[in-house]
Amino acid sequence: MKSQSLLARAGLLAAALCLISAPALRAENEQKPEKPLSSAQKKFDQDGDGKLNADEAAAYKAARAAEKKAMLEKYDTDKDGKLSDEEKAAAKADREKQKKNKEKHGE
């Protein structure tokens, strides 16, 4: 009698765990919607499918790494390998200046 009671409780506990974990498992199995490509990423979408395949993603990452290296070389005045708030502000000011020049010249 006691063993049947324990088995019944164990069965109820197992059923409760299944009910509790089912939504989480379902959510894990659902695919997340794909985010649209940024304008920078679109330049690397060679086949125009709206996604970056492995080669396109590698090219994008390499270009971003080169941009970061160039930014550090130009704006990292204290040569610590990262941009301080002041260095970031200088980079932002230059980008805004370049943007205004492009708009002014119709580019």
C-alpha positions as CSV (number, residue, x, y, z in Angstrom):
1,M,0.0,0.0,0.0
2,K,2.8,2.4,0.9
3,S,4.7,1.5,-2.2
4,Q,1.6,2.2,-4.3
5,S,1.3,5.6,-2.7
6,L,4.9,6.4,-3.4
7,L,4.5,5.3,-7.0
8,A,1.4,7.4,-7.4
9,R,3.2,10.4,-6.0
10,A,6.2,9.8,-8.3
11,G,3.9,9.6,-11.2
12,L,2.1,12.8,-10.3
13,L,5.5,14.5,-9.9
14,A,6.7,13.3,-13.3
15,A,3.5,14.4,-14.9
16,A,3.8,17.9,-13.3
17,L,7.4,18.2,-14.5
18,C,6.3,17.4,-18.0
19,L,3.6,20.0,-18.0
20,I,5.9,22.6,-16.5
21,S,8.8,22.0,-18.9
22,A,6.8,21.5,-22.1
23,P,6.5,25.2,-23.0
24,A,10.2,25.7,-22.5
25,L,11.1,22.7,-24.7
26,R,8.6,23.9,-27.3
27,A,10.2,27.4,-27.3
28,E,13.7,25.9,-27.7
29,N,12.6,23.9,-30.7
30,E,10.9,26.8,-32.5
31,Q,13.1,28.6,-34.9
32,K,13.8,32.2,-34.2
33,P,12.8,34.6,-37.0
34,E,15.8,35.8,-39.0
35,K,16.7,39.4,-38.6
36,P,17.0,41.4,-41.8
37,L,20.5,42.2,-42.9
38,S,22.0,45.6,-42.0
39,S,22.9,47.9,-44.9
40,A,26.6,47.0,-44.2
41,Q,25.8,43.3,-44.4
42,K,23.7,43.7,-47.6
43,K,26.9,44.7,-49.4
44,F,28.3,41.2,-48.8
45,D,25.2,39.3,-49.8
46,Q,26.6,38.3,-53.2
47,D,23.8,35.9,-54.1
48,G,21.1,38.3,-53.0
49,D,19.1,35.8,-50.9
50,G,18.9,38.1,-47.9
51,K,21.2,35.9,-45.8
52,L,25.0,35.7,-45.5
53,N,26.4,32.2,-46.3
54,A,29.7,31.1,-44.7
55,D,31.9,32.8,-47.4
56,E,29.9,36.0,-47.3
57,A,29.9,36.1,-43.5
58,A,33.7,35.5,-43.5
59,A,34.2,38.4,-45.9
60,Y,32.0,40.6,-43.8
61,K,33.9,39.7,-40.6
62,A,37.2,40.3,-42.3
63,A,36.1,43.7,-43.5
64,R,34.8,44.7,-40.1
65,A,38.1,43.6,-38.5
66,A,40.0,45.7,-41.0
67,E,37.7,48.7,-40.3
68,K,38.3,48.3,-36.5
69,K,42.1,48.1,-37.1
70,A,42.0,51.2,-39.2
71,M,40.0,53.0,-36.5
72,L,42.4,52.1,-33.8
73,E,45.4,53.1,-35.9
74,K,43.8,56.5,-36.6
75,Y,42.1,57.4,-33.3
76,D,43.8,55.4,-30.5
77,T,46.1,58.2,-29.6
78,D,47.3,56.7,-26.4
79,K,48.0,53.3,-28.1
80,D,46.3,51.2,-25.5
81,G,44.4,49.1,-28.0
82,K,41.0,50.5,-27.3
83,L,39.2,53.8,-27.9
84,S,38.5,56.0,-24.9
85,D,35.5,58.2,-24.7
86,E,37.5,61.1,-26.1
87,E,38.9,59.0,-28.9
88,K,35.4,57.8,-29.8
89,A,34.1,61.4,-29.8
90,A,36.9,62.3,-32.3
91,A,36.0,59.4,-34.5
92,K,32.3,60.3,-34.4
93,A,33.0,63.9,-35.2
94,D,35.1,62.8,-38.2
95,R,32.3,60.5,-39.4
96,E,29.7,63.3,-39.1
97,K,32.0,65.7,-41.0
98,Q,32.5,63.1,-43.8
99,K,28.7,62.6,-44.0
100,K,28.1,66.3,-44.3
101,N,30.7,66.6,-47.1
102,K,29.1,63.7,-49.0
103,E,25.7,65.3,-48.7
104,K,27.1,68.7,-49.8
105,H,28.7,67.2,-52.9
106,G,25.7,65.0,-53.7
107,E,27.3,61.6,-53.1
